[in-house]
């Protein structure tokens, strides 16, 4: 079974809810307005469920709420409705789409998350990297992490909302600067204060944070023994970055993800055994805790 651990697909009900909003995040037609980014013209074909289903090469696809929208950071009374709509409408999409649960991080509601995690087709919990930026943030979302552990389901760390950037920057700036920096910071925070009982995966190879282990050592830190419960999803990276990370963390923690529709899954062409690990065996271990 080929698994894609990281895609985005907005069900129609979520699109309608974003169009009803008057404050960030909101849609006007198919133009997305976020507090920290320029208006973004969404291609409606990217969220055409039947088109995505017909063109999907993976056997199992894990879709998540787009954390850069900032929904998880909204006040509880504002964000809870959108999160409920996400869970209900995403679960209605059918195969091959499975779902990452979302949860508010300002005022965590572990009971609501526990209910979502009981759904068979909910793979686990996604959290924005901005909620895990330091040990205090990790402690704040501790009740949510507890529910993931109780459900024996993993946590996926995804970039959160970008801060407002200055004018004149290219469209790729948020994806290459704040998103990567957030992942790097969340990985280092987890390195300092992470929990050994949580299976956790960082998208986009954690912003390549493990490659800085030599600088970490030079400044008085230490990578230490590898935590078998920490995984790295590959979206937007290719052969050279993946090969470099293997040299630091090995093959077993790497899992496939595409970030579709913003990027496509690629095979880094490192051999048949590695392809099986990346697309099948390692995702199975990440999602279930069972080794293959």
C-alpha positions in Angstrom: 0.0 0.0 0.0 1.4 3.4 -1.1 0.7 6.1 1.6 0.9 9.8 1.2 1.1 11.3 4.7 0.5 14.9 3.8 -2.0 16.5 1.5 -4.6 19.3 1.6 -8.1 19.1 0.2 -10.8 21.6 1.2 -14.3 20.1 1.3 -17.1 22.3 -0.1 -18.5 22.9 3.4 -15.2 24.3 4.6 -14.9 26.5 1.5 -18.4 27.9 2.2 -17.6 28.5 5.8 -14.4 30.5 4.9 -16.5 32.6 2.4 -18.9 33.5 5.2 -16.1 35.0 7.4 -15.4 38.7 7.7 -12.1 38.4 9.5 -8.9 36.4 8.7 -8.8 33.7 7.4 -11.5 34.1 4.7 -12.2 33.5 1.0 -13.7 35.9 -1.5 -14.6 33.7 -4.4 -11.4 31.7 -4.7 -9.1 34.4 -3.3 -7.7 33.5 0.0 -7.0 36.2 2.6 -4.6 35.6 5.4 -3.3 38.0 8.0 0.4 37.6 7.2 0.4 36.8 3.4 -0.6 38.5 0.2 -4.0 37.4 -1.2 -3.6 34.0 -2.8 -5.6 32.9 -5.9 -6.7 29.3 -5.2 -7.1 27.1 -8.2 -10.6 25.5 -7.7 -9.4 22.3 -9.5 -7.0 21.8 -6.5 -10.1 21.2 -4.3 -12.2 19.3 -6.8 -12.7 16.1 -4.9 -13.5 13.8 -7.9 -10.6 15.2 -9.9 -8.2 14.6 -7.0 -9.5 11.1 -6.5 -9.2 10.3 -10.2 -5.6 11.5 -10.4 -4.3 10.2 -7.0 -1.5 7.6 -7.3 -1.4 6.7 -3.6 -3.6 4.0 -2.0 -4.1 6.0 1.2 -4.0 9.8 1.4 -3.9 11.7 4.7 -5.4 15.2 4.3 -5.1 17.9 6.9 -6.5 21.3 7.7 -4.1 23.9 6.3 -2.4 25.2 9.4 -1.1 28.4 7.8 -4.8 29.5 7.7 -4.4 30.0 11.4 -7.7 28.3 12.4 -6.0 26.4 15.3 -4.8 29.7 16.7 -8.3 31.4 16.6 -10.1 32.0 19.9 -12.0 28.9 20.9 -15.5 30.4 20.1 -14.3 31.3 16.6 -12.2 28.3 15.6 -14.2 25.4 17.1 -17.0 25.7 14.5 -14.5 25.6 11.6 -12.7 22.7 13.1 -16.0 20.8 13.5 -16.8 21.5 9.9 -13.4 20.3 8.9 -13.8 17.0 10.7 -17.3 16.3 9.5 -16.8 17.3 5.9 -13.4 15.7 5.5 -14.6 12.4 6.8 -17.4 12.4 4.3 -15.0 12.4 1.3 -14.5 8.6 1.3 -11.5 6.7 0.0 -8.6 7.1 -0.5 -8.8 10.1 1.8 -8.2 9.8 5.5 -8.0 12.7 7.9 -5.7 14.4 10.3 -7.7 15.8 13.2 -7.3 19.5 14.1 -7.5 21.2 17.5 -7.5 24.7 18.9 -4.3 25.6 20.6 -5.2 28.8 22.4 -7.7 27.0 24.7 -7.1 23.3 24.1 -10.3 21.1 24.3 -9.0 17.6 24.8 -12.6 16.2 25.0 -13.4 17.4 21.5 -10.2 16.0 20.2 -10.8 12.6 21.9 -14.1 12.4 20.1 -12.5 13.1 16.7 -9.7 10.6 17.3 -12.2 7.8 17.9 -13.1 7.9 14.3 -11.4 5.0 12.5 -10.5 7.1 9.4 -8.8 9.8 11.6 -5.1 9.0 11.4 -4.0 11.2 14.2 -3.6 14.9 15.3 -2.0 17.7 13.3 -0.6 20.6 15.2 0.9 23.9 13.9 4.6 24.3 14.5 3.8 27.7 15.9 2.1 25.9 18.9 5.3 23.9 19.6 7.8 26.7 19.3 9.3 26.3 22.8 9.0 24.1 25.9 6.2 26.2 27.2 4.2 25.7 24.0 4.7 21.9 24.2 3.4 22.0 27.8 0.4 24.1 26.8 -0.7 21.5 24.2 0.1 18.6 26.6 -3.6 17.7 27.1 -3.9 17.3 23.3 -0.8 15.2 23.1 -2.2 13.1 25.9 -5.3 12.3 23.8 -3.1 11.2 20.9 -1.2 8.9 23.1 -4.4 7.4 24.6 -5.8 6.8 21.1 -2.4 5.3 20.0 -2.3 7.7 17.1 0.5 10.0 15.8 1.0 13.7 15.7 1.9 15.6 12.5 3.7 19.0 12.9 2.9 21.4 10.0 3.9 25.1 9.5 1.4 27.5 11.0 0.4 31.0 10.1 3.2 33.3 8.7 3.9 36.6 10.3 3.2 39.7 8.1 6.1 40.1 5.6 7.2 43.3 3.9 6.2 44.4 0.5 7.9 43.3 -2.7 8.7 39.8 -1.6 8.2 36.9 -4.1 5.2 34.5 -3.7 7.5 31.7 -2.5 8.8 33.7 0.5 6.4 32.3 3.2 7.1 28.7 2.2 10.9 29.2 2.3 11.4 31.5 5.2 8.8 31.5 8.0 7.5 28.0 7.3 10.9 26.4 7.3 12.0 28.5 10.4 8.9 27.4 12.3 9.6 23.7 11.6 13.2 24.1 12.6 12.2 25.8 15.8 9.6 23.2 16.7 12.1 20.4 16.1 14.6 22.0 18.4 11.9 22.6 21.0 10.9 19.0 20.8 14.6 18.0 21.0 14.8 19.9 24.3 11.4 19.2 25.8 9.7 16.5 23.7 7.9 13.5 25.0 9.1 9.9 24.4 5.5 8.5 24.5 4.3 10.5 21.4 4.9 9.3 17.8 5.5 12.6 16.1 6.3 13.5 12.5 7.6 16.8 11.1 6.6 17.7 7.6 9.2 19.0 5.1 12.0 17.1 6.8 11.6 19.4 9.9 13.0 22.3 7.8 16.2 20.2 7.6 16.8 20.9 11.3 18.7 17.6 12.0 21.3 18.7 9.4 22.4 21.3 11.9 23.6 18.7 14.4 27.3 19.8 14.0 26.4 23.4 14.8 24.3 22.2 17.7 27.3 20.4 19.1 29.6 23.4 18.5 27.3 25.5 20.6 27.1 23.1 23.5 24.2 20.9 22.5 24.1 17.3 21.4 21.9 15.3 19.0 22.1 12.3 21.2 20.5 8.9 20.6 17.8 8.9 17.9 14.2 8.8 19.2 12.4 6.0 17.3 9.2 7.9 17.7 10.3 11.0 15.7 9.6 10.9 11.9 10.3 13.1 9.0 7.9 13.7 6.1 9.5 14.5 2.7 7.3 17.0 1.0 9.0 19.6 -1.3 12.4 17.9 -1.0 14.2 15.6 -3.4 17.1 13.3 -3.6 19.9 15.5 -2.2 18.0 16.7 0.9 16.6 13.2 1.6 20.0 11.6 1.1 21.6 14.2 3.4 19.0 13.5 6.1 19.5 9.8 5.9 23.1 10.3 6.8 22.0 11.9 10.1 18.8 10.0 11.1 18.9 6.9 8.9 16.2 5.5 6.7 13.6 4.3 9.2 12.2 7.7 10.3 11.5 9.0 6.7 7.9 8.8 5.4 6.4 9.9 2.1 4.3 13.0 1.8 3.6 15.4 -1.1 1.9 18.5 0.2 -0.4 18.2 -2.8 -1.8 20.4 -4.4 1.2 22.7 -3.6 3.8 20.0 -4.6 3.8 16.5 -5.9 5.3 13.3 -4.4 8.6 12.3 -5.9 10.6 9.1 -5.7 14.2 10.1 -4.8 15.4 7.1 -6.8 17.5 5.6 -4.0 16.6 2.0 -4.9 13.7 -0.3 -4.6 14.3 -1.2 -0.9 14.3 2.5 0.1 11.2 3.2 -2.0 9.4 0.4 -0.1 10.5 1.9 3.2 9.5 5.4 2.3 6.1 4.8 0.7 4.9 1.8 2.6 6.8 0.3 5.6 7.8 3.6 7.4 4.4 5.2 7.0 2.8 2.0 8.5 5.2 2.3 11.5 4.5 6.0 11.9 0.7 5.6 11.8 0.3 2.4 13.8 3.5 2.0 15.9 3.9 -1.4 14.4 7.1 -2.2 12.6 7.1 -4.0 9.2 
